[in-house]
Every structure is written in structure tokens, then in C-alpha cells.
Amino acid sequence: MGTLSGELVRLRAMKDEDLQYFASLKNDMRTQAAGRRDPPCFTATFMKERHEKTLGSPMKGLWSKL
């Protein structure tokens, strides 16, 4: 795998106004629904509940130990 390069990006904590944008990304048929018969139907409320459930997970923030 190659090295990542580019501009400096500063991350911030997720805000409630970001949830509608995240839902629209998940509902994008071009990227998320390949092979699905029905279109996805994510809402900002669902994305918030999913995020809150993930916050309590013991695996939160753990991507790989390699």
C-alpha cells in the first residue's frame, strides 16, 4: 500500500447538522446500492441512533491492530 499525501486536514467531532449529509451519502444509489433491488432509505434520525450506539461500543475507534 502506498503512502498517503496531500493537504493537511483537521478533523472535528460530528455535529447534528452533519447527519442529513451522512444519510444522503448512504442513500446514493451510485455508490451504496450496487446489487440491491430496493433503494436504501437512511434518515438523519437513523444515522444519529447508529452513531450513538457505536459510541458505546468497546470497539469504538479500533480499526486494525496490524
C-alpha positions as CSV (number, residue, x, y, z in Angstrom):
1,M,0.0,0.0,0.0
2,G,1.3,3.4,-0.9
3,T,1.8,6.4,1.3
4,L,-1.0,8.9,1.7
5,S,-0.1,12.5,0.7
6,G,-1.9,15.8,0.3
7,E,-3.1,18.8,2.2
8,L,-3.4,19.0,5.9
9,V,-7.0,18.2,7.0
10,R,-8.2,18.9,10.5
11,L,-11.0,16.6,11.8
12,R,-13.7,17.8,14.1
13,A,-16.3,16.0,16.1
14,M,-19.5,15.1,14.3
15,K,-22.3,17.7,14.7
16,D,-26.1,17.2,14.4
17,E,-26.2,19.2,11.2
18,D,-23.8,16.6,9.6
19,L,-26.4,13.8,9.9
20,Q,-28.5,14.7,6.9
21,Y,-25.4,14.8,4.8
22,F,-24.3,11.3,6.0
23,A,-27.8,10.0,5.3
24,S,-27.7,11.4,1.7
25,L,-24.3,9.7,1.2
26,K,-25.8,6.3,2.3
27,N,-28.8,6.8,0.1
28,D,-26.7,7.5,-3.0
29,M,-27.7,4.6,-5.4
30,R,-24.5,5.0,-7.4
31,T,-22.2,4.2,-4.5
32,Q,-24.2,2.3,-1.9
33,A,-26.8,0.2,-3.6
34,A,-24.9,-1.9,-6.0
35,G,-26.6,-5.2,-6.3
36,R,-29.6,-4.1,-4.3
37,R,-33.1,-4.4,-5.6
38,D,-34.6,-1.6,-3.5
39,P,-33.0,1.8,-2.8
40,P,-31.6,2.4,0.6
41,C,-33.7,4.6,2.9
42,F,-31.4,6.1,5.6
43,T,-32.6,9.2,7.6
44,A,-30.7,11.6,9.8
45,T,-32.5,10.1,12.8
46,F,-31.3,6.6,11.9
47,M,-27.7,7.9,11.4
48,K,-27.8,9.6,14.8
49,E,-29.1,6.5,16.5
50,R,-26.4,4.4,14.8
51,H,-23.7,6.8,15.8
52,E,-24.9,6.9,19.4
53,K,-25.0,3.1,19.5
54,T,-21.4,3.0,18.1
55,L,-20.2,5.4,20.8
56,G,-21.0,2.8,23.5
57,S,-19.2,0.0,21.7
58,P,-16.0,-1.4,23.2
59,M,-14.6,-1.5,19.6
60,K,-15.1,2.3,19.1
61,G,-12.1,3.8,17.2
62,L,-10.5,0.4,16.7
63,W,-9.8,-0.2,13.0
64,S,-6.9,-2.6,12.9
65,K,-4.1,-3.8,15.2
66,L,-1.7,-4.7,12.3
